[in-house]
Amino acid sequence: MPILQRDRMHFEARSVENSVEIDCLFASLCAFMMIQPGMRLPGSTPADRSSTIAANFASGSILLEEALRLRKSYDYIENPTLATVITSFFVFGCYFGLDRHNTAWFHHREATTLAQIMGMQEETNYLTGDFIECSRRRRLYWLLFITESIEHMLYKDIATIELPTLDEDPSDTVAISGFIHLVNLFRPFDDTFVGLWNKSRADCSTAWLAQLQTQLADALPRDLEGTESQAADLRTSQQWLRTMVWQLSITNGYLSSTSTDAALTFKYPIEISRGLVTVTSQFSQHSMEVHGIGLIEKLFDVTCTLIDVMACVPIGVNRLLTGPRDYLNQLLTLISTLRGGDNRFLPLLLAKVGDALPALAAPMPQPLPPYPTNGRLEEIFDSSTSTESTPYGSPLMMPTLEMDISQHPGLTSAAPHATTTTAPLTMGTFETTITNDHPR
């Protein structure tokens, strides 16, 4: 999310003592960096992981409280600035990382309201004024669109604002290229999708669902040029969105075991899981953890759906080929290695495997080999390193790690402090729908 310009921030830092608004912006930025992406303090080691996370959350919470205290000392609503909107967005990110979702989305709506007060929904407001600020305002507008799309609360006038362009800042082409790809992933999810998802409209069709899946499949190039963390977010989001569209298909009764379109069959989540395992195998742990809990929730949704399919759809077993059990194994392994995944999401998934697949001798997640980390922060800041680009194409499958999962305590009971996140597709719903095959 390239919404800040490094040189401009260095300049603004000089006025922190003279500007409450700038002081508030820096406090919220520091809080966000401590809480959301899983920053590691200098000198920390993997062995210090638990204590580091606790220390980061404590420090981040103090900084967040300071930012909110500073905001009470001035009127930031009547005449908001770009810094005002960004501060609200960082406060949203902090509360999201602290698992306080109601408070988080309150501040997200605050950010979008402030953006509308500034007229960020009008294209003409980007044509004059300071070039750097206009480009960051445009990017911030689309960043708000992306995050709101995830929560299925979309704007009505999104098509009136043009996308950022690669030539608006030649020194920032890699960062903005990945950002445009992310916007294009979410653009098809308009009011029609939201209405169908919320059951406020009923004009769903197989043709529309198939077209949406095709748009998602073609949204990203085969060889994605960009930073590693950009690629991790883009590839994971693509597979998660395909899963969400498939869930909408089964909710509306448009799946068939005889469909010629794989996206409209009951086994499609197996293909999605295979794709997700393939693309994530090339990324370092750091490149995924930098996106915080949001990326793990996407992995969780895909894995839950895979478990439901394995429980309800007859699947032939060929021990000579990689199959759904292997994909489940690899997804569990991946989630268990990511910060926040092992203690929040893994117990829920293990409990779900125990309930839905009691006869499965499923694998016990094992730690993956350590990956190198580069510690770059180009997702937030522009920098000279943002022009460095690496292609991320279709990698090989990562090896299967197997062990009897039935010995894991999570199979008998979920952790007492586990998240309240639930599987996106309940077994009851799936079983009811699957018995009514609709060859449309």
N, C-alpha and C positions, 0 to 999 in steps of 0.2 A: 504494500500500500504506500506508494511514493507520494505522500501528501506533504512532506516537509522538505525544505531545501537546506542542505547542510550549511552552506555559507551564510544564508539568511538567518539560520538559527544561531550560528556563532555571533553574528552581529546583534541579534536580539538579546542574547545572553548578557550583553554588557549593560542592558537597561533593566535587568531583573529587579534591582533594588529600587528603581524609580517607577516601575509599572507593576501594579498588582495583577493585571491581566496576564502579562508575560510570566510573572512569577507563578501564577496559577497554571499556566500552560506547561511550564517546565516541571512543576510538581506532579501534574497528572501524567506527563510523559514518563517520568522516572517511576511512578507507581505502576504504570502499565507495563514497563519493561521488567519490573521485578515480579509481577503477578502473572501476566498472561503468557508470554512466550517461553517461560522457564529459563531465565537468565542464570548463568553460573558465575558466581563471584570469583574474582581472580584468586588463583591458588587452590581452588576447590578440586577435589578428585571424585571419581565415580563412587568411591566408598563413602563419601560425605553426602551422598544424594539426599537421604531423608532429612538430615539436619539442615542441608542447604535449602531444600524446598521450604521447610518450616521457617527458616530465617528470612528467605525471600518474601514469603507471604506476610510475615510480621512487619518487615521493613516497608513492603508495598502498601500495606494497610495504613501504616503511619503516614506515609506520603499522600495517600488518597484522602485521609482525614484532613491533612493540611491543605490540600487543594480545595476541598469543599469548604473549609473554614475561610480561606481567602476569598472564595466566591461570595460569601455572605457579606463581605465588606464593600461591595460595589454593585451597581445595577448593570448586569451583563445582558439583560433581555431586551431593553428598549432599543439599543443601538449595537447589535452584535457585530463582531468582526470575524475574520477567518480564524483567528486564534480562539475565539469563543466557541465556534462549532467544533474545532478540533479537540478542545478541552473536553467538551461534552462527550465526544466520541471516545476519548481515552478513558473517561470515567465509566462509560458503558463497558469498555473492554475489561476494566479492572473488576467490576462487579460480575461480569460474565465468568472471568477466571476464578472468582471467589464462590461460584455456584449460587449466586443470588440473582436468579434470572429475572424475576419481576422488577427488581430495582434496576437491573442492567437495561432492560428494554424501555423502562421509563426514561432513562437518560439517553437512549438511542432515539426515542421519539422527540426528546428535547432537542437533540442535535438536528434532526430533520426539520423540526419547526423553526429553529433558528436559521437553518439554511434557506427555508422558504421566506422568512422575514427579510433575508439578505437578497432575495430574488434569484437564487441559484437555479430555479426552475425555468428561467428566461434566458434563451440563447443570446439575446442582445447584450446581456450584462457581461458576457465574456469577450466582447469585441473591443472594448476600450479599457484603459487603465494599465496598471503595472503588469507586464507580461508574465513574470514569475508567479505573482499572486493569482492571476487569472488561470494559469495552467494548473496550479494547485487546487484552486476552487473547483475546477472542472473534474479533476481526479477525485476530490473529496465527495462531490455530488454522486459520482458513480460508485464510490466505495460505500456510501450510505445506501445506495440502491442494492448493491450486492448483499450487504448484511441484512437488509430488510427482506430481501427475496428469500433468504434462508428461513426466516420466520413466517413466510407466506403472508406478508403485509406489504403489498406493492404500491407504488405511486400510480396515479392515473395518467400522468403526463410525461412518462419517461421517454417517449419517442421524440419529443421536441428538442432535446438536448443532444448535440452531436458528440460523438466519442472523442476522447483525446486522440491525437495523431502522433505518429512516430517522428515526424519532422518538426514538431513544436519545440523539441529540445534535443539536438543531435548527440549531446553528451549523455543522454539518459534513455537511449533507445531500448536497451535490454530490459530495464525495469518497466518501462511503459508498455513494451510489447507483451510481457507476461500479464500486465494489468488488463490490457485490452482483451487478451484471450479469456481472462476470468470473467470480464463483463459479458463477452459473447456466449459463454457457457450458460449464464443465467438469463439472458435476454428473452429466450423463448417462454419463460415462465411468467406469463402475463396474467391479466385478470381472469382469463378463461380457465387457466390451470388452477388458480387460487379458488375460484368459484366451484370448480369440480372437486377440488380437494376438501373444501369446507362443506360440500353438499348443498351449496346455495344455488346451483344450477345443474341441469341434467342432460346437457346436449353433448355428451361424450360419444365418441365413435372410434371404431378400429382404425379408420384412415387417419384420424387426427393423432391417435396414440402412436401409430407406426411412424408418422411424419416427425413427431417429437423425438422419438428414439433415433431416427435417422439424423436429425439435426444435432443431437448430442454426440452421436458417433463421429460426425464430420466436423465438430466444433473445434477440435485441436488438430494440428498437423501431426503426421506420423513421427517426424523427428522434431521435437520441440526445442527451440533455441531459447536459452534463458538460464537463470541461476538455478541451483539445485533446489533451494527452498521453494521457488516459484513452481518448478516442475512437480514437486511433491504435492503441493496444494492443488494444482490444476488437474493432475491425473487422478488424485483421490476424489476430488469434487465431481469429476466427470462420471466415475463409476457409481458414486453415491446418488447422483441425479438420475442415472439410468435405473437404479433400484427404486427411487421414489416414483418414477413414471410407471414402472412395472407394478408397484403396489396400487397405484391408481387404476391400472388395467384390471387387476384382480378384484378390486373393490366394486368396479362397475360391471363385472361379469363378462369381460371380453377376452379371456384366455381360453385356449383350446389345445388339447394334446395333439390335434391334427393340423394345427395352423402351419402354413408354409413360411410364416414370418417368425423367426426364432424369438423375437422380442415379445410375441403374443402367446408364448407357450409357458407351461408351468415350470419348465427347467431352466428358464432364462437366467435366474439368479446364479446358477452354477457357472454359466458363461461369464457373468459379471464378476463373480468371485475369482475366477481364473484370471481375468484381466487385471483385477486389483492386485492380486498376488504377484503377477508378472511385473506391473509397473512399480510397485513399492519395493521390490527386491533390489532395485538399483540405488535407492536413496539411503543416506546416512540417517542415523537416529536423530541427530541434531536438526537436520533439515525438516523433519516431521514434527519434532517437539516444539520448534520455534512457532508453530501455528497454534499452540495451546490445546485446550481440551476440545475445541471445535472439530479438529481433524480426527481425534479419537472417537468422538461421537459418530462421525460418518463411518468410520471403520466398524463401530459397534452396530450401526443400523444394517450395514451390508451383511455382517456376520449373523445377526439375528435372523435375517431373511433367509440366508443359506441354511441355517439350522431348521427353520420351518419347512423349507422345501425338502430337505433330506428326510424329515419325519413323515411327510405326507405324500411324496411322489415316489413311485417305484423306480429305483435306480439300479441298473445292472453293475456288477462289480467286476472289474478287470484289473487284477493285481499287476499286470504288466504296464498299465497306463496310469497316469496321474488323474485322480478323480476328486469328487467333492470332499471326501474325507481328508485328502491331502490339503485342499484349499482351506478347510476348516482348521486343520492343524496349524498351517502357516499363518492364518489370520489371528488365531489365539496366541501364537508365539509372538507375533508382531505387537499386538495390543499389550501383552504382558511386559514387553520391554520399554514401552513408552511411559514417560512420566505422567502419572495419574491414571494410567490404564490398568496397572497391576492391582491396585487396591480399590478402584472405583468400578471398573467395567468388567474385569476378568471374573470376579466372583459371580456376577449376574449371568455371564455367558456360561460359566461352568454349571451353575444351577439350571440354566435352560437346557444345556446338553443332557444333564441328568434326568430332567423331566421329559424332554421330547425324544431323546435317543438313548433310553436306558440300556439297550442291548449293544450299543456301540462301544467298542474298546478304543475310545478316542485318545488322541495323544496328549501328553502333558506338556504344556508350553515350556520350552527351554530357552535360556538366554541366547540371543544372537551374538555372533562375533562382534567385537567393538568396531565402530566405524570412526574414521577421522572426522573431526569437526573443524570448521573454518571460522566460526564465530562472527560471520558477517551480518550486518544489520541493514543490507540494502533494501529490505522490504519496507522500511520506514523512511530511511534517509536516502537522498541522492548522494552519490559519491563517485570518485573517479573509477572505482572498481565496478560500477554498475554497467560498464561497457563490456565486461568479461562475460562471455557466453559459452555455454556447453550444451551440446545436443543431448537430449534424453529421448531415445527411441524405444524400441521394444526389446527389453532385456530377456535373458534366460530365466527360467524358473529357479527360485532359490530352493535348496535341498529340503527334503521333508525330515522333520525331527519327531520321532514317535516315542511315546511312553504311555503307560496305562493311566488315563485321566481319572479313572474311578477311585484312585487312592487320594485324590485331592479333596480336602475338606469342603471346598466350595460346591461340590456336587450334592452334599446333604443339606447345606444351608448357606445362604448368601451371607456375606460379611455384615455384621450389625450396622456398620456405618456406610454401607454401600449407597451409591446414588439412587435416587428414585426414578431414574430413567427407565422406561419400559421398552420392550420389544415393539418395533413399529407394526408388526403384523402378528396378531394373536393366533394361537393354534385353533381356537374355536372358529374364528373368522375364516381361516384358511380351509379348515375341514368342511365348513358349510359351503364355501364357494367351489371347492374342487370337485364336489360330488355333482355339480351342475355344469357339465361341459358344454360350452357354447361355441360350436364351430361356425363362427360368423365370418 
